[in-house]
Amino acid sequence: MKTTIITVVTTALLTVSVSALAAKPVKISPGAKGVAADGSKFRNYMVSCSNGKKQSLTSWKNGKQWCVGAESQRDCTKKQIKAAKTACKLA
């Protein structure tokens, strides 16, 4: 029983420490505007992450859809900050 409690507590502490160390967005800078082959407009952004790496985001539908990657439509969300956090986790 005591071993089980120690294992559970250790696992919980490790999970908290790993999530605290995860890269987070620090700055989001606008980049180039463009038009896709199908005629839809987009804008690229650069996310600077707390681990020093940079990752691209693309805004589609006048900022109503945010996707990870340059001119990409993968890992999309309706919120810029959520897409930026996903981008930093992948960086």
N, C-alpha and C positions, 0 to 999 in steps of 0.2 A: 504494500500500500504506500509506504513512504517513498519507494523508488518511483512509483507512478506519479506521485505529486511532484517530485523533483523533476521528472521528465517533462511534465506538462508546463511547469513554471519556466524551465530552461527553454523550451520550444517557444513559449510566448515572448520571452525576453529577446530571443534571437530574431523573431519576426518583427518586433518593434524596432530593433536596432537596424535591421536591413532596410526597412521602409524609411527610416530617418536618413539613411545615407543615399537614397535614390536621388538621381539628378532631377532638378526642378527647373522650370523656365525662369530666367532672370530678366530677359528683354526680348521683345518681339519687334522687329524692324520691317517696314514695308519694302517690297522690291518691285520688280518689273510687272507691268500689266501685259495681258496677252489675250489672244482669241484662239480657241481650240479649233480643230479641223471641222467640228460640227457647228461652229459659229458661236458657241457659248463663251462668254467672257470670264476671265479669271485674273487673280492677282497673286503673285508669289510673295511670301514673307520668310524672314530668317529668324529662327528662335535661337537665342543664346542660352545655354543650359548652365546650371551651377557647377557642373563638372568640367567646364571649359570647352565643351564641344558645341557645334552648331548643327542645326537641322532645319530643313525646309518645310514650310507649310504652304498650302494652296487654298485660296478662298474662291468659292464658286457661288453662283446665284446671288450676287451682290452681298456677299458676306453672310449668307444664310447657311452655307455648308462649308466646313473646314476640314481639310484632308491633310494627312501626313505625307510629305514628299513634294518635290517640285513638279508642277503640272500633273499631280496625281489625283486619283479618285479612290484611294484605298484608305482604310482606317479613318473614315469620315465621321464627323459629329456636327451638331448644331452650334456648339460653343467653341470659341477660339481657345480659351484657356484649357479646356479638356483635350483638344487636339495638340496643344503645345506640351502638355504634361505627357501625353502618349509619345510624342516625338522625342522628348528628353529621355524617356525610359528606353527607347530604341537606340539612342545615341551611345 
